[in-house]
Amino acid sequence: MKLHALGEDRLLAQLLPKFAARKNIIAGAGDDCAVVAAPAGGNLLLLKTDCVVEGVHFETGADAVAIGWKALARPLSDFAAMAGVPQFALVTMILPSVREVAWVKKVYRGLQKAADKFDVAIVGGETSSTFGPAVVSVSVTGFVEKKRRVLRAGGKSGDELFVTGCLGGSRRGRHLQFVPRIEEARWLTRHFPVHAMIDLSDGLGVDLPRLARASKLGFEVDEDALPRTRSCTIEQAINHGEDYELLFAISSARSATLQRKWRKRYPRLPLTRIGRLHRKFKIQNTKWSGYVHFTERR
Amino acid sequence: MKLHALGEDRLLAQLLPKFAARKNIIAGAGDDCAVVAAPAGGNLLLLKTDCVVEGVHFETGADAVAIGWKALARPLSDFAAMAGVPQFALVTMILPSVREVAWVKKVYRGLQKAADKFDVAIVGGETSSTFGPAVVSVSVTGFVEKKRRVLRAGGKSGDELFVTGCLGGSRRGRHLQFVPRIEEARWLTRHFPVHAMIDLSDGLGVDLPRLARASKLGFEVDEDALPRTRSCTIEQAINHGEDYELLFAISSARSATLQRKWRKRYPRLPLTRIGRLHRKFKIQNTKWSGYVHFTERR
């Protein structure tokens, strides 16, 4: 069945789950706004929105469940970068009216899969028709404890830089299936004072300069130490993007303890020391692009 | 200058205002998530997202400032329907890379104009390229006091139904310039127990049945009493949509006092009693469509 044969209310009624069981949701999908419990006193509210666009972030033929997963996982990765706890998501689907309802349902299944995995409630949805490619725009709210919030700014000169996982080659398929590092970020800030953190969405070559700039510092990277996905070059590890791994800065005094405890807690996820923050830049070559241009953005 | 000649970071840096002055914003645009103060204890968090799509919600040649205004005003109208106070907005712009930067800046000027008018802070933005029409997706968070929240459900049999303003003919131009009834909704719930409320985005013919259904009631409407925009027929007032006026249900015992106080407070904005909620439907004709189909959605 094509979308135009189904009303918007009926589409949303079929897609959106019922939430009566969750006590922090007063009114979910089906009213003008979602009404939810505010974070407890002493916590900060976190807000993030992101989108995936057909032909830009996913190919038309891509697995629809994976598209839904990615649409929610992207803003969740930003929550990880803040060491935050995501709670509620709103989903806007902008769809050609000739799109199959079955495709839309698969996208929602992917969204719900990611929501379940990270204990996020999808509390509202909006749909619109379009004459162009499909767009899934997701906004997420949640909280972080005042003392545990981590910004991009906050890195100190001499801090060591670490990345989780492996870099590069994400576009071969991982970009549709990545796991936001929320659990790991929460563990990190529970046990260590993390000075600055960012998730690697545009690539180390773009996101490290962003973190350094926000901290008003330069950086030094041991390129040979970069954890690379199999068969990726150093250049690809720096520039491919869509890794959705964490990059963070921590005092060098904590470096050894961190590495030991991490290996014990996450034996299957590499944590690699890749360099330091410095008063002066030590990178002179051109692998570090510094800006993503509009046409290159994925 | 075309968008592709400008990096995303630089575009956002040019567009997004600086917020250092506002004490409830800890980190605005430029970090992974926006970090803001949570609503005070005893308040509920409200969440809403909505979008405008080129060719669907606005024509390509429409005034770009008005497009920005509408993109933010739409979710704000949903806040009005909940008697809520909007506080923070995130803006996602999905744009063809050949679009003029000047156009994008005008859209932002419209967004900012609406934000200033309703004391909303734009705390974050995301951009993406697209091979299709431009999309502006806006999500807004804010709060409502527990005792003042108004849902669509909550209407009681015998309640009188009121609408603000005039209905119909919005597509002639008002749909790009409407004023969300936030101030009026706040005034209403400060002085009267409003049982149920909704904003008229899809038209009375769709939105009144939604309110009645949520309240598990039928309704009776005096069609001749409907406040119509000049030169609109009754049928147009019911079905045009995009009025963004408030429809609400209130005890008949309060009806006279409400009308008297309203005239004094808002002498230039009509408030019209249009009917009642009932145990049984009294509408038999076909003006009341009941559902918006995907292809008809504006």
Interface residues (C-beta under 8 A of the other chain):
Chain A: L3 H4 A5 L6 G7 E8 D9 R10 L11 I26 A27 G30 D31 D32 C33 A34 V35 V36 A37 A38 P39 A40 G41 N43 L44 L45 L46 L47 K48 T49 D50 C51 V53 G55 V56 H57 D78 F79 A81 M82 G84 F88 L90 V91 T92 I94 S97 V123 G124 E126 T127 S128 S129 T130 F131 G132 P133 V135 S137 S139 T141 F143 V144 R149 L151 R152 A153 I198 D199 R210 A214 Y291 V292 H293 F294 T295 R297
Chain B: L3 H4 A5 L6 G7 E8 D9 R10 L11 I26 A27 G30 D31 D32 C33 A34 V35 V36 A37 A38 P39 A40 G41 N43 L44 L45 L46 L47 K48 T49 D50 C51 V53 G55 V56 H57 D78 F79 A81 M82 G84 F88 L90 V91 T92 I94 S97 V123 G124 E126 T127 S128 S129 T130 F131 G132 P133 V135 S137 S139 T141 F143 V144 R149 L151 R152 A153 I198 D199 R210 A214 Y291 V292 H293 F294 T295 R297
